[in-house]
Amino acid sequence: MPAAGCVAHEHVVGLGPTGLGEVSQRQYYMFFGLLNLTEVNVQNLASNLTSYSIETEYAFTDFLLMPFFLPLTVTTRTVTVKT
C-alpha cells in the first residue's frame, strides 16, 4: 500500500471539492497503458459543476485485479471525482 501514493494524480478544477460527493469509475487500458479501452467522461461524473477535483490512482481493487488482467496486458486505474 505505500507504493499506491506514488501512482496517484490529483487535478483541481475551480475551487476544488465543495461538498461531500464522490463518484468513482474504472478505466481499462490494453498493452500496459498504450491503448485506452474505456473512456471516463469526467464532466458527466461532475454533474456540470464548476468546482471539483479529479483523482486518478491505482486503488486497492486495481491491485486485486492485476493478477487476472496482467497476462492479457490489461491494466486498470480508478478515476474519482470529488464534488
HTML snippet that shows the backbone in 3Dmol.js (N, CA, C, O; Angstrom):
<script src="https://3Dmol.org/build/3Dmol-min.js"></script>
<div id="view" style="width:600px;height:400px;position:relative"></div>
<script>
const pdb = `
ATOM      1  N   MET A   1       0.797  -1.205   0.000  1.00  0.00           N
ATOM      2  CA  MET A   1       0.000   0.000   0.000  1.00  0.00           C
ATOM      3  C   MET A   1       0.841   1.272   0.000  1.00  0.00           C
ATOM      4  O   MET A   1       0.367   2.279  -0.526  1.00  0.00           O
ATOM      5  N   PRO A   2       2.051   1.302   0.548  1.00  0.00           N
ATOM      6  CA  PRO A   2       2.824   2.545   0.478  1.00  0.00           C
ATOM      7  C   PRO A   2       3.150   2.938  -0.960  1.00  0.00           C
ATOM      8  O   PRO A   2       3.340   4.121  -1.245  1.00  0.00           O
ATOM      9  N   ALA A   3       3.216   1.977  -1.862  1.00  0.00           N
ATOM     10  CA  ALA A   3       3.520   2.291  -3.258  1.00  0.00           C
ATOM     11  C   ALA A   3       2.357   2.979  -3.953  1.00  0.00           C
ATOM     12  O   ALA A   3       2.559   3.614  -4.988  1.00  0.00           O
ATOM     13  N   ALA A   4       1.157   2.874  -3.422  1.00  0.00           N
ATOM     14  CA  ALA A   4      -0.011   3.480  -4.061  1.00  0.00           C
ATOM     15  C   ALA A   4       0.073   4.997  -4.056  1.00  0.00           C
ATOM     16  O   ALA A   4      -0.523   5.644  -4.918  1.00  0.00           O
ATOM     17  N   GLY A   5       0.788   5.576  -3.120  1.00  0.00           N
ATOM     18  CA  GLY A   5       0.912   7.024  -3.064  1.00  0.00           C
ATOM     19  C   GLY A   5       1.713   7.607  -4.210  1.00  0.00           C
ATOM     20  O   GLY A   5       1.543   8.780  -4.541  1.00  0.00           O
ATOM     21  N   CYS A   6       2.576   6.823  -4.821  1.00  0.00           N
ATOM     22  CA  CYS A   6       3.411   7.372  -5.877  1.00  0.00           C
ATOM     23  C   CYS A   6       2.771   7.213  -7.257  1.00  0.00           C
ATOM     24  O   CYS A   6       3.358   7.653  -8.246  1.00  0.00           O
ATOM     25  N   VAL A   7       1.612   6.611  -7.357  1.00  0.00           N
ATOM     26  CA  VAL A   7       0.952   6.439  -8.651  1.00  0.00           C
ATOM     27  C   VAL A   7      -0.411   7.123  -8.676  1.00  0.00           C
ATOM     28  O   VAL A   7      -1.298   6.701  -9.418  1.00  0.00           O
ATOM     29  N   ALA A   8      -0.585   8.157  -7.887  1.00  0.00           N
ATOM     30  CA  ALA A   8      -1.847   8.898  -7.852  1.00  0.00           C
ATOM     31  C   ALA A   8      -1.615  10.300  -8.393  1.00  0.00           C
ATOM     32  O   ALA A   8      -0.543  10.878  -8.217  1.00  0.00           O
ATOM     33  N   HIS A   9      -2.625  10.831  -9.050  1.00  0.00           N
ATOM     34  CA  HIS A   9      -2.559  12.183  -9.584  1.00  0.00           C
ATOM     35  C   HIS A   9      -3.872  12.891  -9.279  1.00  0.00           C
ATOM     36  O   HIS A   9      -4.947  12.329  -9.490  1.00  0.00           O
ATOM     37  N   GLU A  10      -3.788  14.125  -8.783  1.00  0.00           N
ATOM     38  CA  GLU A  10      -4.991  14.889  -8.469  1.00  0.00           C
ATOM     39  C   GLU A  10      -4.969  16.202  -9.248  1.00  0.00           C
ATOM     40  O   GLU A  10      -3.959  16.904  -9.291  1.00  0.00           O
ATOM     41  N   HIS A  11      -6.101  16.513  -9.857  1.00  0.00           N
ATOM     42  CA  HIS A  11      -6.261  17.751 -10.612  1.00  0.00           C
ATOM     43  C   HIS A  11      -7.450  18.500 -10.031  1.00  0.00           C
ATOM     44  O   HIS A  11      -8.548  17.950  -9.943  1.00  0.00           O
ATOM     45  N   VAL A  12      -7.242  19.745  -9.637  1.00  0.00           N
ATOM     46  CA  VAL A  12      -8.296  20.556  -9.012  1.00  0.00           C
ATOM     47  C   VAL A  12      -8.849  21.523 -10.048  1.00  0.00           C
ATOM     48  O   VAL A  12      -8.091  22.230 -10.713  1.00  0.00           O
ATOM     49  N   VAL A  13     -10.171  21.553 -10.183  1.00  0.00           N
ATOM     50  CA  VAL A  13     -10.861  22.447 -11.100  1.00  0.00           C
ATOM     51  C   VAL A  13     -11.638  23.460 -10.271  1.00  0.00           C
ATOM     52  O   VAL A  13     -12.371  23.084  -9.357  1.00  0.00           O
ATOM     53  N   GLY A  14     -11.484  24.731 -10.584  1.00  0.00           N
ATOM     54  CA  GLY A  14     -12.167  25.783  -9.826  1.00  0.00           C
ATOM     55  C   GLY A  14     -11.617  25.882  -8.421  1.00  0.00           C
ATOM     56  O   GLY A  14     -10.404  25.950  -8.221  1.00  0.00           O
ATOM     57  N   LEU A  15     -12.517  25.888  -7.442  1.00  0.00           N
ATOM     58  CA  LEU A  15     -12.117  25.964  -6.036  1.00  0.00           C
ATOM     59  C   LEU A  15     -11.837  24.604  -5.427  1.00  0.00           C
ATOM     60  O   LEU A  15     -11.428  24.514  -4.270  1.00  0.00           O
ATOM     61  N   GLY A  16     -12.050  23.561  -6.182  1.00  0.00           N
ATOM     62  CA  GLY A  16     -11.885  22.212  -5.652  1.00  0.00           C
ATOM     63  C   GLY A  16     -13.210  21.693  -5.125  1.00  0.00           C
ATOM     64  O   GLY A  16     -14.245  22.332  -5.312  1.00  0.00           O
ATOM     65  N   PRO A  17     -13.188  20.558  -4.477  1.00  0.00           N
ATOM     66  CA  PRO A  17     -14.449  19.994  -3.975  1.00  0.00           C
ATOM     67  C   PRO A  17     -15.040  20.870  -2.873  1.00  0.00           C
ATOM     68  O   PRO A  17     -14.344  21.283  -1.946  1.00  0.00           O
ATOM     69  N   THR A  18     -16.336  21.143  -2.994  1.00  0.00           N
ATOM     70  CA  THR A  18     -17.001  21.992  -2.010  1.00  0.00           C
ATOM     71  C   THR A  18     -18.012  21.221  -1.173  1.00  0.00           C
ATOM     72  O   THR A  18     -18.563  21.768  -0.217  1.00  0.00           O
ATOM     73  N   GLY A  19     -18.263  19.977  -1.511  1.00  0.00           N
ATOM     74  CA  GLY A  19     -19.226  19.172  -0.760  1.00  0.00           C
ATOM     75  C   GLY A  19     -18.638  17.834  -0.374  1.00  0.00           C
ATOM     76  O   GLY A  19     -17.419  17.674  -0.300  1.00  0.00           O
ATOM     77  N   LEU A  20     -19.507  16.881  -0.131  1.00  0.00           N
ATOM     78  CA  LEU A  20     -19.077  15.557   0.291  1.00  0.00           C
ATOM     79  C   LEU A  20     -19.295  14.498  -0.781  1.00  0.00           C
ATOM     80  O   LEU A  20     -19.100  13.312  -0.517  1.00  0.00           O
ATOM     81  N   GLY A  21     -19.696  14.901  -1.989  1.00  0.00           N
ATOM     82  CA  GLY A  21     -19.979  13.943  -3.047  1.00  0.00           C
ATOM     83  C   GLY A  21     -18.714  13.340  -3.633  1.00  0.00           C
ATOM     84  O   GLY A  21     -17.682  14.001  -3.747  1.00  0.00           O
ATOM     85  N   GLU A  22     -18.819  12.072  -3.999  1.00  0.00           N
ATOM     86  CA  GLU A  22     -17.678  11.366  -4.584  1.00  0.00           C
ATOM     87  C   GLU A  22     -18.205  10.274  -5.506  1.00  0.00           C
ATOM     88  O   GLU A  22     -19.038   9.461  -5.105  1.00  0.00           O
ATOM     89  N   VAL A  23     -17.713  10.261  -6.753  1.00  0.00           N
ATOM     90  CA  VAL A  23     -18.122   9.268  -7.738  1.00  0.00           C
ATOM     91  C   VAL A  23     -16.863   8.655  -8.337  1.00  0.00           C
ATOM     92  O   VAL A  23     -15.937   9.375  -8.710  1.00  0.00           O
ATOM     93  N   SER A  24     -16.826   7.320  -8.431  1.00  0.00           N
ATOM     94  CA  SER A  24     -15.656   6.629  -8.980  1.00  0.00           C
ATOM     95  C   SER A  24     -16.046   5.794 -10.185  1.00  0.00           C
ATOM     96  O   SER A  24     -17.161   5.281 -10.278  1.00  0.00           O
ATOM     97  N   GLN A  25     -15.100   5.670 -11.104  1.00  0.00           N
ATOM     98  CA  GLN A  25     -15.279   4.833 -12.273  1.00  0.00           C
ATOM     99  C   GLN A  25     -13.923   4.243 -12.648  1.00  0.00           C
ATOM    100  O   GLN A  25     -12.891   4.887 -12.460  1.00  0.00           O
ATOM    101  N   ARG A  26     -13.922   3.035 -13.172  1.00  0.00           N
ATOM    102  CA  ARG A  26     -12.676   2.351 -13.514  1.00  0.00           C
ATOM    103  C   ARG A  26     -12.377   2.521 -14.998  1.00  0.00           C
ATOM    104  O   ARG A  26     -13.271   2.433 -15.839  1.00  0.00           O
ATOM    105  N   GLN A  27     -11.109   2.766 -15.304  1.00  0.00           N
ATOM    106  CA  GLN A  27     -10.654   2.934 -16.668  1.00  0.00           C
ATOM    107  C   GLN A  27      -9.737   1.755 -17.001  1.00  0.00           C
ATOM    108  O   GLN A  27      -8.877   1.386 -16.200  1.00  0.00           O
ATOM    109  N   TYR A  28      -9.926   1.164 -18.195  1.00  0.00           N
ATOM    110  CA  TYR A  28      -9.163  -0.012 -18.610  1.00  0.00           C
ATOM    111  C   TYR A  28      -8.235   0.346 -19.766  1.00  0.00           C
ATOM    112  O   TYR A  28      -8.616   1.066 -20.689  1.00  0.00           O
ATOM    113  N   TYR A  29      -7.012  -0.169 -19.696  1.00  0.00           N
ATOM    114  CA  TYR A  29      -6.006   0.041 -20.732  1.00  0.00           C
ATOM    115  C   TYR A  29      -5.477  -1.306 -21.204  1.00  0.00           C
ATOM    116  O   TYR A  29      -5.394  -2.255 -20.424  1.00  0.00           O
ATOM    117  N   MET A  30      -5.121  -1.387 -22.481  1.00  0.00           N
ATOM    118  CA  MET A  30      -4.514  -2.596 -23.025  1.00  0.00           C
ATOM    119  C   MET A  30      -3.076  -2.292 -23.426  1.00  0.00           C
ATOM    120  O   MET A  30      -2.719  -1.135 -23.645  1.00  0.00           O
ATOM    121  N   PHE A  31      -2.264  -3.319 -23.521  1.00  0.00           N
ATOM    122  CA  PHE A  31      -0.833  -3.214 -23.837  1.00  0.00           C
ATOM    123  C   PHE A  31      -0.124  -2.320 -22.824  1.00  0.00           C
ATOM    124  O   PHE A  31       0.677  -1.461 -23.192  1.00  0.00           O
ATOM    125  N   PHE A  32      -0.426  -2.531 -21.554  1.00  0.00           N
ATOM    126  CA  PHE A  32       0.203  -1.854 -20.418  1.00  0.00           C
ATOM    127  C   PHE A  32       0.077  -0.336 -20.498  1.00  0.00           C
ATOM    128  O   PHE A  32       1.006   0.386 -20.135  1.00  0.00           O
ATOM    129  N   GLY A  33      -1.071   0.151 -20.973  1.00  0.00           N
ATOM    130  CA  GLY A  33      -1.353   1.575 -20.978  1.00  0.00           C
ATOM    131  C   GLY A  33      -1.240   2.256 -22.324  1.00  0.00           C
ATOM    132  O   GLY A  33      -1.481   3.460 -22.414  1.00  0.00           O
ATOM    133  N   LEU A  34      -0.885   1.540 -23.365  1.00  0.00           N
ATOM    134  CA  LEU A  34      -0.743   2.170 -24.676  1.00  0.00           C
ATOM    135  C   LEU A  34      -2.076   2.397 -25.384  1.00  0.00           C
ATOM    136  O   LEU A  34      -2.197   3.336 -26.169  1.00  0.00           O
ATOM    137  N   LEU A  35      -3.074   1.561 -25.124  1.00  0.00           N
ATOM    138  CA  LEU A  35      -4.367   1.651 -25.796  1.00  0.00           C
ATOM    139  C   LEU A  35      -5.467   1.782 -24.750  1.00  0.00           C
ATOM    140  O   LEU A  35      -5.622   0.915 -23.889  1.00  0.00           O
ATOM    141  N   ASN A  36      -6.227   2.867 -24.830  1.00  0.00           N
ATOM    142  CA  ASN A  36      -7.314   3.121 -23.884  1.00  0.00           C
ATOM    143  C   ASN A  36      -8.544   2.323 -24.326  1.00  0.00           C
ATOM    144  O   ASN A  36      -9.042   2.530 -25.433  1.00  0.00           O
ATOM    145  N   LEU A  37      -9.037   1.422 -23.486  1.00  0.00           N
ATOM    146  CA  LEU A  37     -10.206   0.607 -23.824  1.00  0.00           C
ATOM    147  C   LEU A  37     -11.524   1.269 -23.434  1.00  0.00           C
ATOM    148  O   LEU A  37     -12.534   1.057 -24.104  1.00  0.00           O
ATOM    149  N   THR A  38     -11.535   2.055 -22.380  1.00  0.00           N
ATOM    150  CA  THR A  38     -12.749   2.745 -21.934  1.00  0.00           C
ATOM    151  C   THR A  38     -12.440   4.215 -21.738  1.00  0.00           C
ATOM    152  O   THR A  38     -11.313   4.590 -21.415  1.00  0.00           O
ATOM    153  N   GLU A  39     -13.442   5.035 -21.932  1.00  0.00           N
ATOM    154  CA  GLU A  39     -13.289   6.480 -21.758  1.00  0.00           C
ATOM    155  C   GLU A  39     -14.156   6.926 -20.588  1.00  0.00           C
ATOM    156  O   GLU A  39     -15.355   6.650 -20.565  1.00  0.00           O
ATOM    157  N   VAL A  40     -13.567   7.604 -19.632  1.00  0.00           N
ATOM    158  CA  VAL A  40     -14.298   8.134 -18.483  1.00  0.00           C
ATOM    159  C   VAL A  40     -14.593   9.599 -18.770  1.00  0.00           C
ATOM    160  O   VAL A  40     -13.672  10.397 -18.938  1.00  0.00           O
ATOM    161  N   ASN A  41     -15.880   9.959 -18.827  1.00  0.00           N
ATOM    162  CA  ASN A  41     -16.284  11.336 -19.074  1.00  0.00           C
ATOM    163  C   ASN A  41     -16.463  12.039 -17.734  1.00  0.00           C
ATOM    164  O   ASN A  41     -17.474  11.863 -17.055  1.00  0.00           O
ATOM    165  N   VAL A  42     -15.469  12.833 -17.368  1.00  0.00           N
ATOM    166  CA  VAL A  42     -15.454  13.481 -16.060  1.00  0.00           C
ATOM    167  C   VAL A  42     -16.561  14.518 -15.940  1.00  0.00           C
ATOM    168  O   VAL A  42     -17.104  14.713 -14.853  1.00  0.00           O
ATOM    169  N   GLN A  43     -16.903  15.178 -17.022  1.00  0.00           N
ATOM    170  CA  GLN A  43     -17.955  16.189 -16.952  1.00  0.00           C
ATOM    171  C   GLN A  43     -19.310  15.571 -16.626  1.00  0.00           C
ATOM    172  O   GLN A  43     -20.125  16.205 -15.956  1.00  0.00           O
ATOM    173  N   ASN A  44     -19.566  14.357 -17.079  1.00  0.00           N
ATOM    174  CA  ASN A  44     -20.797  13.670 -16.685  1.00  0.00           C
ATOM    175  C   ASN A  44     -20.758  13.273 -15.216  1.00  0.00           C
ATOM    176  O   ASN A  44     -21.778  13.327 -14.530  1.00  0.00           O
ATOM    177  N   LEU A  45     -19.594  12.876 -14.734  1.00  0.00           N
ATOM    178  CA  LEU A  45     -19.471  12.495 -13.329  1.00  0.00           C
ATOM    179  C   LEU A  45     -19.600  13.702 -12.403  1.00  0.00           C
ATOM    180  O   LEU A  45     -20.093  13.569 -11.283  1.00  0.00           O
ATOM    181  N   ALA A  46     -19.163  14.873 -12.855  1.00  0.00           N
ATOM    182  CA  ALA A  46     -19.198  16.080 -12.018  1.00  0.00           C
ATOM    183  C   ALA A  46     -20.540  16.784 -12.084  1.00  0.00           C
ATOM    184  O   ALA A  46     -20.730  17.779 -11.384  1.00  0.00           O
ATOM    185  N   SER A  47     -21.467  16.318 -12.882  1.00  0.00           N
ATOM    186  CA  SER A  47     -22.821  16.885 -12.976  1.00  0.00           C
ATOM    187  C   SER A  47     -22.805  18.370 -13.334  1.00  0.00           C
ATOM    188  O   SER A  47     -23.553  19.161 -12.760  1.00  0.00           O
ATOM    189  N   ASN A  48     -21.958  18.739 -14.277  1.00  0.00           N
ATOM    190  CA  ASN A  48     -21.865  20.128 -14.776  1.00  0.00           C
ATOM    191  C   ASN A  48     -21.507  21.138 -13.691  1.00  0.00           C
ATOM    192  O   ASN A  48     -21.913  22.297 -13.786  1.00  0.00           O
ATOM    193  N   LEU A  49     -20.774  20.744 -12.684  1.00  0.00           N
ATOM    194  CA  LEU A  49     -20.313  21.676 -11.654  1.00  0.00           C
ATOM    195  C   LEU A  49     -19.055  22.393 -12.136  1.00  0.00           C
ATOM    196  O   LEU A  49     -18.391  21.936 -13.065  1.00  0.00           O
ATOM    197  N   THR A  50     -18.737  23.502 -11.509  1.00  0.00           N
ATOM    198  CA  THR A  50     -17.544  24.254 -11.893  1.00  0.00           C
ATOM    199  C   THR A  50     -16.398  24.088 -10.904  1.00  0.00           C
ATOM    200  O   THR A  50     -15.276  24.501 -11.196  1.00  0.00           O
ATOM    201  N   SER A  51     -16.649  23.502  -9.752  1.00  0.00           N
ATOM    202  CA  SER A  51     -15.609  23.290  -8.748  1.00  0.00           C
ATOM    203  C   SER A  51     -15.622  21.833  -8.310  1.00  0.00           C
ATOM    204  O   SER A  51     -16.587  21.368  -7.702  1.00  0.00           O
ATOM    205  N   TYR A  52     -14.556  21.123  -8.618  1.00  0.00           N
ATOM    206  CA  TYR A  52     -14.427  19.717  -8.242  1.00  0.00           C
ATOM    207  C   TYR A  52     -12.967  19.315  -8.382  1.00  0.00           C
ATOM    208  O   TYR A  52     -12.151  20.088  -8.885  1.00  0.00           O
ATOM    209  N   SER A  53     -12.643  18.124  -7.944  1.00  0.00           N
ATOM    210  CA  SER A  53     -11.290  17.602  -8.131  1.00  0.00           C
ATOM    211  C   SER A  53     -11.374  16.215  -8.755  1.00  0.00           C
ATOM    212  O   SER A  53     -12.309  15.455  -8.505  1.00  0.00           O
ATOM    213  N   ILE A  54     -10.375  15.906  -9.571  1.00  0.00           N
ATOM    214  CA  ILE A  54     -10.288  14.616 -10.247  1.00  0.00           C
ATOM    215  C   ILE A  54      -9.043  13.910  -9.741  1.00  0.00           C
ATOM    216  O   ILE A  54      -7.947  14.469  -9.771  1.00  0.00           O
ATOM    217  N   GLU A  55      -9.213  12.690  -9.280  1.00  0.00           N
ATOM    218  CA  GLU A  55      -8.074  11.908  -8.785  1.00  0.00           C
ATOM    219  C   GLU A  55      -8.007  10.595  -9.554  1.00  0.00           C
ATOM    220  O   GLU A  55      -8.977   9.836  -9.587  1.00  0.00           O
ATOM    221  N   THR A  56      -6.864  10.332 -10.167  1.00  0.00           N
ATOM    222  CA  THR A  56      -6.646   9.049 -10.829  1.00  0.00           C
ATOM    223  C   THR A  56      -5.573   8.309 -10.041  1.00  0.00           C
ATOM    224  O   THR A  56      -4.532   8.873  -9.704  1.00  0.00           O
ATOM    225  N   GLU A  57      -5.840   7.048  -9.755  1.00  0.00           N
ATOM    226  CA  GLU A  57      -4.908   6.277  -8.930  1.00  0.00           C
ATOM    227  C   GLU A  57      -5.096   4.791  -9.155  1.00  0.00           C
ATOM    228  O   GLU A  57      -6.108   4.346  -9.697  1.00  0.00           O
ATOM    229  N   TYR A  58      -4.103   4.037  -8.730  1.00  0.00           N
ATOM    230  CA  TYR A  58      -4.239   2.596  -8.639  1.00  0.00           C
ATOM    231  C   TYR A  58      -4.837   2.302  -7.273  1.00  0.00           C
ATOM    232  O   TYR A  58      -4.131   2.325  -6.265  1.00  0.00           O
ATOM    233  N   ALA A  59      -6.114   2.032  -7.236  1.00  0.00           N
ATOM    234  CA  ALA A  59      -6.802   1.755  -5.974  1.00  0.00           C
ATOM    235  C   ALA A  59      -6.545   0.299  -5.559  1.00  0.00           C
ATOM    236  O   ALA A  59      -5.959  -0.481  -6.309  1.00  0.00           O
ATOM    237  N   PHE A  60      -6.985  -0.036  -4.379  1.00  0.00           N
ATOM    238  CA  PHE A  60      -6.782  -1.389  -3.849  1.00  0.00           C
ATOM    239  C   PHE A  60      -7.426  -2.430  -4.767  1.00  0.00           C
ATOM    240  O   PHE A  60      -6.860  -3.502  -4.980  1.00  0.00           O
ATOM    241  N   THR A  61      -8.597  -2.121  -5.307  1.00  0.00           N
ATOM    242  CA  THR A  61      -9.283  -3.047  -6.217  1.00  0.00           C
ATOM    243  C   THR A  61      -8.475  -3.261  -7.493  1.00  0.00           C
ATOM    244  O   THR A  61      -8.459  -4.364  -8.039  1.00  0.00           O
ATOM    245  N   ASP A  62      -7.806  -2.216  -7.968  1.00  0.00           N
ATOM    246  CA  ASP A  62      -6.969  -2.348  -9.157  1.00  0.00           C
ATOM    247  C   ASP A  62      -5.814  -3.319  -8.907  1.00  0.00           C
ATOM    248  O   ASP A  62      -5.460  -4.106  -9.785  1.00  0.00           O
ATOM    249  N   PHE A  63      -5.233  -3.263  -7.712  1.00  0.00           N
ATOM    250  CA  PHE A  63      -4.172  -4.204  -7.366  1.00  0.00           C
ATOM    251  C   PHE A  63      -4.697  -5.632  -7.264  1.00  0.00           C
ATOM    252  O   PHE A  63      -3.983  -6.578  -7.599  1.00  0.00           O
ATOM    253  N   LEU A  64      -5.945  -5.801  -6.803  1.00  0.00           N
ATOM    254  CA  LEU A  64      -6.537  -7.142  -6.727  1.00  0.00           C
ATOM    255  C   LEU A  64      -6.834  -7.704  -8.120  1.00  0.00           C
ATOM    256  O   LEU A  64      -6.724  -8.912  -8.327  1.00  0.00           O
ATOM    257  N   LEU A  65      -7.204  -6.857  -9.070  1.00  0.00           N
ATOM    258  CA  LEU A  65      -7.496  -7.300 -10.431  1.00  0.00           C
ATOM    259  C   LEU A  65      -6.240  -7.571 -11.257  1.00  0.00           C
ATOM    260  O   LEU A  65      -6.302  -8.271 -12.267  1.00  0.00           O
ATOM    261  N   MET A  66      -5.119  -7.031 -10.841  1.00  0.00           N
ATOM    262  CA  MET A  66      -3.886  -7.118 -11.617  1.00  0.00           C
ATOM    263  C   MET A  66      -3.461  -8.547 -11.972  1.00  0.00           C
ATOM    264  O   MET A  66      -3.089  -8.774 -13.123  1.00  0.00           O
ATOM    265  N   PRO A  67      -3.492  -9.521 -11.060  1.00  0.00           N
ATOM    266  CA  PRO A  67      -3.059 -10.876 -11.447  1.00  0.00           C
ATOM    267  C   PRO A  67      -3.934 -11.514 -12.525  1.00  0.00           C
ATOM    268  O   PRO A  67      -3.465 -12.365 -13.281  1.00  0.00           O
ATOM    269  N   PHE A  68      -5.199 -11.109 -12.599  1.00  0.00           N
ATOM    270  CA  PHE A  68      -6.093 -11.677 -13.604  1.00  0.00           C
ATOM    271  C   PHE A  68      -5.938 -11.010 -14.968  1.00  0.00           C
ATOM    272  O   PHE A  68      -6.018 -11.678 -15.999  1.00  0.00           O
ATOM    273  N   PHE A  69      -5.717  -9.701 -14.976  1.00  0.00           N
ATOM    274  CA  PHE A  69      -5.652  -8.955 -16.225  1.00  0.00           C
ATOM    275  C   PHE A  69      -4.252  -8.852 -16.815  1.00  0.00           C
ATOM    276  O   PHE A  69      -4.106  -8.670 -18.024  1.00  0.00           O
ATOM    277  N   LEU A  70      -3.226  -8.965 -15.985  1.00  0.00           N
ATOM    278  CA  LEU A  70      -1.864  -8.761 -16.469  1.00  0.00           C
ATOM    279  C   LEU A  70      -1.446  -9.731 -17.571  1.00  0.00           C
ATOM    280  O   LEU A  70      -0.756  -9.303 -18.497  1.00  0.00           O
ATOM    281  N   PRO A  71      -1.823 -11.019 -17.528  1.00  0.00           N
ATOM    282  CA  PRO A  71      -1.460 -11.899 -18.650  1.00  0.00           C
ATOM    283  C   PRO A  71      -2.093 -11.464 -19.979  1.00  0.00           C
ATOM    284  O   PRO A  71      -1.592 -11.827 -21.044  1.00  0.00           O
ATOM    285  N   LEU A  72      -3.180 -10.695 -19.931  1.00  0.00           N
ATOM    286  CA  LEU A  72      -3.831 -10.186 -21.133  1.00  0.00           C
ATOM    287  C   LEU A  72      -3.325  -8.792 -21.502  1.00  0.00           C
ATOM    288  O   LEU A  72      -3.871  -8.157 -22.404  1.00  0.00           O
ATOM    289  N   THR A  73      -2.301  -8.317 -20.824  1.00  0.00           N
ATOM    290  CA  THR A  73      -1.709  -6.978 -20.956  1.00  0.00           C
ATOM    291  C   THR A  73      -2.720  -5.869 -20.674  1.00  0.00           C
ATOM    292  O   THR A  73      -2.593  -4.772 -21.217  1.00  0.00           O
ATOM    293  N   VAL A  74      -3.713  -6.132 -19.841  1.00  0.00           N
ATOM    294  CA  VAL A  74      -4.725  -5.136 -19.482  1.00  0.00           C
ATOM    295  C   VAL A  74      -4.424  -4.616 -18.080  1.00  0.00           C
ATOM    296  O   VAL A  74      -4.163  -5.396 -17.164  1.00  0.00           O
ATOM    297  N   THR A  75      -4.463  -3.304 -17.918  1.00  0.00           N
ATOM    298  CA  THR A  75      -4.303  -2.687 -16.611  1.00  0.00           C
ATOM    299  C   THR A  75      -5.509  -1.778 -16.353  1.00  0.00           C
ATOM    300  O   THR A  75      -6.208  -1.383 -17.287  1.00  0.00           O
ATOM    301  N   THR A  76      -5.746  -1.454 -15.088  1.00  0.00           N
ATOM    302  CA  THR A  76      -6.876  -0.603 -14.721  1.00  0.00           C
ATOM    303  C   THR A  76      -6.397   0.531 -13.826  1.00  0.00           C
ATOM    304  O   THR A  76      -5.387   0.410 -13.133  1.00  0.00           O
ATOM    305  N   ARG A  77      -7.127   1.616 -13.853  1.00  0.00           N
ATOM    306  CA  ARG A  77      -6.937   2.755 -12.944  1.00  0.00           C
ATOM    307  C   ARG A  77      -8.306   3.236 -12.517  1.00  0.00           C
ATOM    308  O   ARG A  77      -9.269   3.133 -13.277  1.00  0.00           O
ATOM    309  N   THR A  78      -8.399   3.754 -11.320  1.00  0.00           N
ATOM    310  CA  THR A  78      -9.644   4.280 -10.806  1.00  0.00           C
ATOM    311  C   THR A  78      -9.640   5.805 -10.906  1.00  0.00           C
ATOM    312  O   THR A  78      -8.697   6.463 -10.467  1.00  0.00           O
ATOM    313  N   VAL A  79     -10.703   6.354 -11.490  1.00  0.00           N
ATOM    314  CA  VAL A  79     -10.887   7.793 -11.613  1.00  0.00           C
ATOM    315  C   VAL A  79     -11.981   8.197 -10.625  1.00  0.00           C
ATOM    316  O   VAL A  79     -13.108   7.709 -10.711  1.00  0.00           O
ATOM    317  N   THR A  80     -11.652   9.081  -9.692  1.00  0.00           N
ATOM    318  CA  THR A  80     -12.594   9.532  -8.683  1.00  0.00           C
ATOM    319  C   THR A  80     -12.803  11.032  -8.834  1.00  0.00           C
ATOM    320  O   THR A  80     -11.846  11.803  -8.896  1.00  0.00           O
ATOM    321  N   VAL A  81     -14.074  11.434  -8.894  1.00  0.00           N
ATOM    322  CA  VAL A  81     -14.426  12.860  -8.966  1.00  0.00           C
ATOM    323  C   VAL A  81     -15.057  13.217  -7.638  1.00  0.00           C
ATOM    324  O   VAL A  81     -16.071  12.642  -7.242  1.00  0.00           O
ATOM    325  N   LYS A  82     -14.444  14.182  -6.947  1.00  0.00           N
ATOM    326  CA  LYS A  82     -14.963  14.661  -5.672  1.00  0.00           C
ATOM    327  C   LYS A  82     -15.609  16.019  -5.907  1.00  0.00           C
ATOM    328  O   LYS A  82     -14.979  16.952  -6.405  1.00  0.00           O
ATOM    329  N   THR A  83     -16.888  16.106  -5.535  1.00  0.00           N
ATOM    330  CA  THR A  83     -17.623  17.358  -5.778  1.00  0.00           C
ATOM    331  C   THR A  83     -17.910  18.096  -4.498  1.00  0.00           C
ATOM    332  O   THR A  83     -18.519  19.165  -4.524  1.00  0.00           O
TER     333      THR A  83
END
`;
const viewer = $3Dmol.createViewer("view");
viewer.addModel(pdb, "pdb");
viewer.setStyle({}, {cartoon: {color: "spectrum"}});
viewer.zoomTo();
viewer.render();
</script>
